[in-house]
Amino acid sequence: MEYKIAVLAGDGIGPEIVEQAIKVLKAVGKKFKHVFHFTEALVGATAIDQVGDPFPEETFRLCMDSDAVLFGSIGDPKYDNDPKAKVRPEQGLLAMRKKLGLYANIRPVTTFPSLIHKSPLRSHLVEGADFVVIRELTGGIYYGERGRSEDLNKAFDTMVYTRPEIERILELAFEYAAKRNRRLTVVDKANVLATSRLWREVAQEMEPKHPDIEVDYMFVDNAAMQIIQWPKKFDVMVTSNMFGDILSDEASVITGSLGLLPSAS
């Protein structure tokens, strides 16, 4: 088989990671008789510096013309530390997700015996931890209406979710749970947020359609605590965009490094 791979190395350690990932792909290709054609393109801070756009049209076209995208990372302290910056590297990542329709992020959290000592948590807590965080990726507060008041003393970000958006990510989560240990944790903030109450309502409606899956519901603050206290209790976790962003990065503490948590969208 032949595959066209768009290579978006990005910023920071992105190029370093992608370089090694390409070596792995080439080894896979050699063993299983696949041919990968790699084409590089700009994204993130590097793209801003060179062409003024964190997700250039040329990069978008390459992604659409490829079988898959190999993505590194984006971000630069010069943008992180400038709250008045009009263009940011992260805007490129959000644009890529939206334009490519990448509505789900899949992030496995798996510990390796040889690296247990890298985790700041006690070994008996993390040994054998193995779960998947499924994060909704194209809705919620990152894509809602936002703005500032005329006097710049007030700002707002709007979290919006529709039933179809929630249904499709939950259906994917049920599918993953069915392939693993048949346990699904729905994480929300239904005691406070209207959007979370819709999430829980939809999940409860879908639950009877998957009688073989054990479903539990957890508020996000409780989930943040239990991921650290009892990481081995989780199998598949599904949640909204912002909660998933935070929880999946928190989960890197279990493995010892964020670099040990690959993800696919």
N, C-alpha and C positions, 0 to 999 in steps of 0.2 A: 504494500500500500504506500501511496505517496501523500504527504500532507504539507500544506502551506501554513507556516507558523509566523504570526506577527510578533516580533520581539520588542517589547516596550520596557527597557531596562529602568528608565526613570532616574531617580535621584538617590543620594546617600549610598547605602550599601546595595541598592538595587542592581547596578551593573555587576557587582561582585557576585551576588546571588545568582543572577541570570547566567553569568558565564559558567558557573558550575552546573546549573540546571540543563544547559545546552549539552554539556559533556555527558550528563546522564541520559538525555534523550538520544544522543548519538550512539551510546552504548546499547540502549534499548533497540534502536533501529538496526544496529548490526546483528544483534542476537535474534531478533524476530523478523528480519528482512523487511523493515520499513525504511522509507526515505523521507527525511524531513527537509524542507526548504525554508530557511530562516531569512526573514526580512526585517531590518530594524527600523524603528520610527521613534519620534520624539513624544514625550509626555511629561507633565509636571513642571517643576521649576526649571529644568533644562530646556523645556520647550518655551517657557516664558522668556528665558534669557535669550534664546535664539530667534524666536519668531513672534513673541508677544502673546501666545495663546497656549494654555496648559493642555489642550486637547485639539491640536490642529486638524483641519478638514482632511489633510493628506493622511494623517494617522487614522482617522475614522474610516476613510475609504479602504486603507490597507486592512484594518480589522474586519471590515465587511467582506473583503475578498479573500480572507484566510479561513482555514479550518478551525484554528484556535489562536488564542492570544496568550503569550508567555509574558507575564507582568512582574516587574520587580517591586519597586516602592517609589513613593513620591514624598516631597516635603523638603523644606529648607529653613533653617533658623532665621534667616533674614526676612522671611514672610511670617513665620510663627510669632516673631517678636514685634511685628508691625500691625497693630489692629486696624490701621487705616488703609492698608493695602487694598486696592481695588481688584486686583487679579491675584489669585492664590493657586498654588499647585493642586490643592484638594478639589478645586473647581473642575479640574481636568478629570479627576477620578469620578466625581459625581456625574459629569457629562458623559463619560464613557459608559457608566452603568446604565444611565437612562437611554442613551442612543442605541446601545446594543441590547437593551431589554434584559439586563442581568438582574433579575428580580430576587435571586436567592444567593446567599453566600454560605458555603459549606466549609466549616472549619473543624477538622478532627483534633481531638486532644488526647494524645497517646504518650505514655511514659515508656522510656527505654531503660532497661536494667543498668546499662553502662553509664547512663547519665543521671541516675537518681540523685547522686550527690550534688548535682548542679541546682536542684530545687531548694529554695529556702525553707520549704515545709519539711516536716519530719518524714522520713522514708516510709514508715508504716502507713502514713496517710495517703501517699501518692503511688506506692507500688501497685501496679495493676489497674490504675485509673485509665479509663478508655471510654470517652463519650464524644458526641458530635454536637456542635452548636450550629443551628440553622438560623440564619439572620435574614429577615426581610430587607431588601436592598434598594428598592426604588420608590419607597413611599415614606410617610412619616415626617418628622420635623425637619429632616435634611432637605426635603423638597417642597415644604409648605411655604405659604406666603410669609414674607419677612420684611422688616423695614425699621426705620428710625423716625422719630418725631422731628418736626422742623427745628426745634431747639436742640436736638440731638441728646436730650436728657432721658429719652425713653426709647426702648427697642423691643421688638417682638418677633417671635418665631412661632409659626403655627404648625401643630401636629395634626395631620389629616390622614385618615385611612378609610378605604371603601371596602365593602363586603367582598367583592371579587378579589381584591388584593390580598385580603386575609385568607380567603378560601384556598387560593392557589399555593400559598406558602405552607399552610397547614396540611394540605394534601401531600405535598412533598415530604413534610416531616413525618406524616403517618407512613409513607412509603419507606422512608429510611428506618423507622422504628420496626417495621415489619421484617426488614432484612437483618436487623440486629437482635436485640434482646427484648423487643416488644414493649418497651417502656418509653413514654413520651412525657416530657415536662413542658407545659406551656407557661412562659414567664411574662407577666404583665404588671400593671399597677392599677388594677381594677377598683381598688378601694378609693382612688382619687381621680383617675383620668377617664373621661368618656370614651376615648379611643380604645383604651384597654378593656373597658366593659364590652365594647363591640367585639374585640378579639376573643374575650372569654365566652361571650354569647355564641359566636360562630363556632368556636371549638367545641362547646357543649352540644351544639346541634350536629356536628360532624362525628362526635365520639361514638354514637350508636352504630354508625356505618362501619366502624372498625372495632368490632367486639373483641378481637384478639389482641388489641393494644391496651395496655394499662396506662391510663392518662391521669396525671396529677397537675395541679395548678399552683403556681407559686408567685408571690409578689417579688418584684425585682430586687428589692433591698434584702429580702430573705434569701433569694437565690445567690446574691453576691456573697453572702456570709457562708452559705452551705457549700458553695463551690470550693471554698478554702477548707472548711471543717470536714466535709465528707465528700470529696470529689468522686469516690467510687460508687456513690449512690445514683449517679446520673447515667443515662444511656443516650437519649436524643433530647436535646433542648431546642425549642423554637421560640423566637421572640421578635420584637419589632426592631426597626433600624437602629435607633440610638441605643436601646438596651443591649442589643446584640453587639454593637461596636464596643461597648464598655466591657461586657461580660466575657467576650471572646478574648480580649486582651488580658483581662484579669486571669483567665485560665492559663495563660502562659507561665504563671508562677508555678503551676503544677509540674510542668515539664522542665522548668528551669530557664527557659529563654523563649522570647517571642519568635525568635528565628526557627524554633522547632515546631511552630504551628503554621504549616502551609494552609492555603485555602484555595477554593475554586469557586467561581461565580458563574 
